[in-house]
Amino acid sequence: MTAIDISQLPAPDFLAQIDYETELADLSNGLIAMFEGEAQEQLIETLNRDSEPLTKMIQMVAYRAMMKRQEFNDRCRSLLLAYASGSTLDHIGVTYYATERLSEELDAAYLERLLLAPDRHSTAGAERSYKYHARSASSDVRDVTAENAGAGTVRVTVLSTQGDGTASPELLTQVTTALTPEAVRPLTDTVLVESSSIRPYQIRAIVTPASGPDSTLVIQQSIDRATAYAERRHRIGLSVIRDAVLSALWTDQVENVVLLEPLADLPALPHNACFCTSIEVTQ
């Protein structure tokens, strides 16, 4: 199976549409339809006055109905893998993927492993099968790649969640052990497990906040966005793009950005992961 990016899936079409004004109009029209003649006219006149207790009551009912629809949507979404989290994700993982969450494994990492789970039974040397079993060895495995390194040899590269991502000898031993059983690998495969090499870099920038907003909050927002970008790119074989760093630093409240580091793109390299050692944003 190929990797599936579930973040690109459209919203499910069974979700209830939520609109307060529509809900309010439906309730008002339904109540009006229950009366005729002069009583109906008086009711319409009453409902047109926002200060009337009956009007306030219908508004309250419409709001509560809207919130119930939202609650329904949230509960339905939580039953789908793309939206599930916490204990609901645990139940989906066990029920449909026969895969338990590892100790201290975060939702995002657990979700990625569940998407690899259908390939775990392959013993034909499938890349995703190796990745699933390697990631299942420990929640300290942040990322892993598997590739053909020559006749009968598979090279597995591990990135750790700890420190700059360098996998410790203990973690490499855990992954090697997980990939040793014959039910995991073909008999003819020799599996070599190694740590990803780390390419350190810094993000340094001068940000000019626009007039008006609190400059401290603007700077912090730029730092938070740059941090999130660096975190996303801390994977094996991913580039760090200078223009993307600029985009992360630039918000609606920023007038100008001068990016001091990195001076150029850090292109993707096999078995390599870029790691941001520090983020410094001044004005």
N, C-alpha and C positions, 0 to 999 in steps of 0.2 A: 504494500500500500504506500501511496505517496503521502507526504505530510499535508495535513488539513489545517488551514488558518480559519478557525471558527470565529475569529473576530470580524471576518468579512461576510459572515452570513447575514442575510436581511432579517429584520425583526419578524417573529412568527406572526402569521395572519390571524391566529385565533384570539389575539389579545383584544379586550374590549376597548372601544374608542371612548376617550374621556373628554367631555366638554361641559363645563358648568352651565353655560348659557343654554345649551341644548337640553340638559337635564331639567333646568328651571322651567323652560318653556313647555316641556312635555308634562311636567307636574301641573303647571298652571292651566294648560289647555285641557288636561284630563279632568281637573276639578270643575272648570267652567262648563264642560260638556255634560256634567251631571245635573245641570239646572237649565231652566227655560224661561223665556219671557223676562218679566221685570226682575225676578230673582237673579237671573243670569247677568242682566245689565248692572245690577247693584254689585254683584260679585266682581265683575270686570273693573268697575269704578274703584272698588276697595283694593283690588290687587295692583292697580296703577299707583296707589299711594304707598310709598316705600316705608312710611312710618307705621302702617297698620300691623297689628300683631299677627294677623293671618298671613300677610306678605312675608313677615320675618320668619314665620314658621315654615312656609314653603321654601324659602331660601335656605333655612337650616337643613330641611329634608333633602334638598337638591345637593347641598354640600356633602352631607353624609353619604348620599348615594354615590357621588363622585369618588369619595374616599374608599368606599367599598369596592368600586370598580378597580381603583388603583391597587387595592389590596389583592384582589383577584388576579390582576396582571402580574404583580410581584410574586405571588405564590406559583402561578403557572410558569413564569420565567425560571424560578428557582429549581424547577424539575428538569430543566434542560441543561446539558453539560456546559454550554457556552455561558450560562448565567449562574450556575450553582456555586455555592461557597459553603464553608464550614461543614457542619454535620450532614447537611443535605448532599454535598459533594461526596462525603464519605459513603453515604448509602448508595449513591449512583455508582461510585467506583467499585464497591463490593458486589452490588446487584447485577450490574451489566458488564463489568470488566474483570470481575474476580480479582481485583487488585486493591489491597489495603493501603492506607496512608502510612508512610514511614514516620517514625518518631521525629518530631520537630519539622516535618515537611510542610512547607507553606502551600496555600491553595494553588498558586500559579505553577509551582514545580510539580505538584500532584496532578494537575490538569494535563500538563505536557506529557507526563508519564502515562496517563490513561489513554491519550491519543496514540501512544506507541504500543499499548497493550495488545491489540489484535494481532501484532506481528510476533509476539513473544514465543509462540509455539513453533516458529520456523526453525528448523535445524539445517537449513541449506545455506547458512552463512549470510542471511539477509542483514543489511546494514541496520535497519530499524529494530530488528530483534536484538542485535548486540547492544544498541543504544538503550533499549528498554531494560535489559538485564543489568547493564552497567549502572543505570540510574537507580535501579531498585536495590543496588548494593548498599547505598547509604544516602541519607538526605543531604550529606555534604557534597554530593555531586551536583554541580551547578549546570554543567554542559558536558557533552561527550560526542565525539565523532568516531566513526569506524570506517576503515578503508582497506582496500586490497594493497598490501605492501609487497607483492610478489607471489610466486607460486606457493600456495598453501599457507600464506602468512597474512594475518589480519592485524592491522595497527589500530589500536584503540587509544584515543587521546582524551584525557580527563581534565576538566576545569573545576576547581573546588569553590565552594561558597565561602571559604575562609580566607582572610587576608587578601592578597592580590590575586588569588585564584590558583596559585601553585599547589598542586595536589601533594599531600604528605605521603611518605612511604606507607603509612598505615592505611590511608585511603586507597592507594594503588593496590595494596595487598587485598583489601576488601573487594575491589572491582575484579581483580584477577581471579579470586576465589569464586565470585559470582559467575564468571564466564568460563570456568573450567569444566563443569559437568557436561557429559556427552549429550544430555537433553537440550543443551543450549547451543553448542557449537558442533560443526561437522567433525568427524573423527580425523579428517585430513588437515584440519586447520590448526596452525600454531598462532596463539593470540599473544601479541606484545602490547602491554599496557604501560603508558607513559603519561607524564604530566604535560599539560599545555605549556608552551613557553609564553612568557608574559612580556608585553611591550608597554612600558609605563609612559604616561604623558600627563601634562598639566593643562588645565583650562584657566587662563588669565585674561581678564577683560576689563575695559573701562566703559561703564554704562552711564549715559547721561539721562536721568529721568526727565520726563516732560513736566512742564510747570503744573502745579496743582496737587498731585498725589504726594503722600508722604514718601520721601525718597528712600527711607529705610525699608519700607514695605516693598517698594519697587525693586530695590537691589535684592532683597530676600527672594522675591518671586523669580527673578532671573537666575539666582543661585539654585533654587528648587528645580526649575525647569532644566537647567544644565545638568544637575545631579541626576535627574530622571533619565535624560538622554544618555549620559555616561553609563548608567546602570543597565539600560537596554542594550547597549553596544558591548557590554562585558561578556562576550560569548566567543567561542572559538570560530575563527575565520570571518569575523565581521569587521568592516572598515569603520573608522571614525572620520566623518566628513566635516571639513572646516565650515562649509556653508550651513550644514545642519546644526553645528554648535552655535553659529551666529543666530540662526532661526530660533533656537531654544532660548537664547539670552534676550531676544527681542520680543517685547510684549507691547500692548496698546499704550502702556504708560511710559514707554521708553522713547526718547528723542533720537538717541544715537548710540551705537556700539562700536568700540574699537577692540578687536580681538587680537590680543598679544600672543597667546598660545592656544592651540597649536598653530604654527605658521603655515602648515600645509596638511593635506589629507594624510591620514594613516591608512594605507591600503590594506585590504584583507590579505593575510598570509596563512597558508595551511599550518595547522597545529599551533597557531598563535592567537593570543587574546589580548586586546588592548585594555589597559587598566588605568583609570584616572586616579592619580595619587593625591591631587588636591585641586580645589576650585577656589579661585580668588577673583572676586568681582568688586571693583571700587568705582568711585565716581569723581 
